[in-house]
């Protein structure tokens, strides 16, 4: 029986790469996709008939997240895993310029959006011995100038993953740092990050692009998919970069 996986932030970049891998053979999973943009999700429905259900909207709305779990259960009969991928980077500003309203908006998307989904999903995941993969960031322990909101939200995500593993030992829970990828977030950093970042750190991101050092999202995305399908319980509760040797067998 095909697994059913919920993916947030599913319409582009890493999210789109993970959804496509889940849908295609040999996995051929059922996917409930959540994103703000409908057109890419509708195109997936046409390309993979019967395998895709989707919801569009801002994940900061609590009801959207719980509805996604209910949709997975009603359409596909259950849920086997979740990949929490939706996130934003802004605001990029040093603490002396911090806007608490902007920080709250980021936290609503990057962190609090996961709580109603987890609350709804945990009983079903316990039944299926399911798995949850949280997409984290190296910014949890590399402290970039101006990235306090984003980095701290991802540090909170790592803690949430470990908490889920401690509270629900039947559910695999893992926080994955996907590294620096060639996605629209990197475009945003290069185009607008100079106003809130230090010049040396912004230059580093420009150099990563110019020297072709950005990973295609399919590479860490493949690790995330393999973990949400086959992650071992001895890794549950951990937070690792996708290149860590402990994850070598989960690379395609």
N, C-alpha and C positions, 0 to 999 in steps of 0.2 A: 504494500500500500504506500502511495506517495506521501512523503512528509508534508506538513503544512507549516510554513514559516511566515511570520510577520516582519516586514522591513520598513523602517521609517526613513524619511529623506531619500525616497526610492527613485526619483525621477532623473537624477543626473549624477555625474562623478562616481564616487565610491558606491553609493547606493544603487545606481543603475547597473554598475558592473556586477555587484553581488546578486541583484535580482535576475539578471540575464544568466548568470552561472547556475543559479538555483533552477531556473525554468528549463534549461536545455538538457538534452541527454548527455550523460546517463543518469543525472539526478532527477530531472523532470518533476520537480516539486510543485506543490500548490503554493501560491504566494498571495498574501494580502499586503498590498503596497500602499504606503501613505506618503503623500507629497502635496506641495502647494500647487503644482502645475499639473493639469489634467491630461494634456495632449500626449505626453510620453507614456502615461499609464494606459490610456485608451489604446494606443498603438500596440502595447504589449498584449492587451486583451485580444486584439485582432490577430496578432502573430501566434499567440499561444492560447487558442480557444479552450475554455473550460478550466484553465490552470490559474487564472488571475482574477482576483477581486481587489477593488481599490477604493480608497477614500481620499478626497482632496480637501485641503484646508490647512490651517495653522495648528501645529501640534501643541501650541500653548493653550488650546482649548481642551480642557480635561475630557470632555465627553467624546471628542474625536478619538482619543487614545483607547478609552474603554470600548467604544463602538468597534474599533478594529479587531479587538479580541472576540467580541460577540459575533462579528462578521465571519471570522475564521471558523468559529464553532458552528454557526448556522449553515454556512455554505459548504464547508469541507469536513465537518464532523468532529473537529478537534483542533488542537494546536500542538506542534512539536517543538517550536522554537521561535525566538524573537531576536532580531538584530536591531539594536537601538543605534541609529546612525544620524538622525536629524540633529543639526547643530548650526549655530552662527558664530562668527568671530567678533563682530562689532558689539560693544565699543572698544576701539583701540585708543587708549589714552592713559597717561600716567595717573597715579592715584591723586596727585594734586589737582587734577581736572576731573576726577571721577563724578559721573552722573548716576546717582543711585537708581533713578527710573530706568535708565538704559541697562544697568547691571541686572535689574529685576527682569526686564524683558528677555535678556540673554538667558538667565537662569530658568525662566518659565519654559523656554525652548530646549535648552541643553540639559536641564536636570529635572525640573518638576514635571515635565511632560511624561516622564517614564513611570511616575508613581501610580497614576490611575490605570495604566496598562498592566503594570505588574500586579496590582491589587486584583484586577479582573482575571489575569492569566494564571496566577499561582495555583489555584485548585486544578485547572486543566493541565498545567505543566507537571504537577505532582502525579497526576494520573498517567501521563504519557512518558514520564521520566524525561521531561523535556530539557531544553538547553537555552540559555540566554547569553548573547554576546553583546557587550557594550563597547562601542567604538570610542576610544579614549584619545590621548595625544601625548607626545613627548613634552608638551607644555605643562604637564603635571609636575615635572621635576626640573625642567629647564625654564628659568624665570626670565622671559623676554620682557623688555621694557615696553610698557603699555598694554600688555596682554593679561593683566590681573583678572579681569572678568572671565575670559575664556579659560585660562589655565586653572583658575580655582574651580570653575564648574566641572572641568574634566577630572580634577583631583577628587571632587565630591562624587563623580561618577565611579571612579575606582573604588571608593569606600562603599558606595551603594552595591556594587558588584560583590565585594567581599562580604557585606552584610547579608545579601541574598544567599550566598553560599553557606554562611554560618547558620542562618535561620531555617533554610530549606535544604537539608543535605541530600534530598532526592533530586534536586534540580541542579544541573551544571550551570555555573555562572562564571563568566570570564570577561576581563577588560583588556581589549586589544589596542595597542598603539600602532596605527597603520603607517607611521613614518610620514615623510614629506612627499606628497603625491602631485602629479600633474593634473590638477583639477581647477575648477572655477574659484575655489578659495585661494589658491596660490595666485591666480590672476588678480584677485581683489587685493591681496597683500602687496603685490608688485605695483599695482596702479594707484592705490590709495593709502597704503600703510606708512608711507614716509612721514605723514603729518603727525602720527602718534607714536611711532617707533623711534628707536635710536638709529642714527644713520648707518652705523656699522652693522646692526642686525638687519636692517632693511637691505643693505648692500649684499649681505649673505644670501638672502632669498633671491635677489636678482642674479647672483652668481650661480646658484643652484640651477636656475633655469638655463642660463647661457651655456653652462657646462654640461647640460643634459643629465643632471643628477637627480631629477625627480622621478619617482617610481610611477609607472602606469597603475591606475587604481585597480586593475584586474589582478595585480600580484598580491597586495595585502588583502584585497577582496576575496581572493581564492582561499586564503588562510582563514578568514572570518567564516566563510561558508562551510569549509571543512570542519571547523570547530563547532558551529551550530548544529551540524549533522552528527559528528562523531567525537566531540570533545571528551577526553577522559576525565573521570572524577578526581584523579590525582592532581589535575591542573585547576580544579574548581576553586574560585576565590582569588586566583592570581591575576596580576596585571603585568603583561609582557609586551615588548615590541615584536612586530611580526617577523623580524629577523632573528629573534632569540633561538638558540640551538634547541631549546626544548620544543620548539614548534616546527622543526625541520621537516618532520613527516607530514605536516599539514599543508606544505607548499605543493602546488601543482607541478 
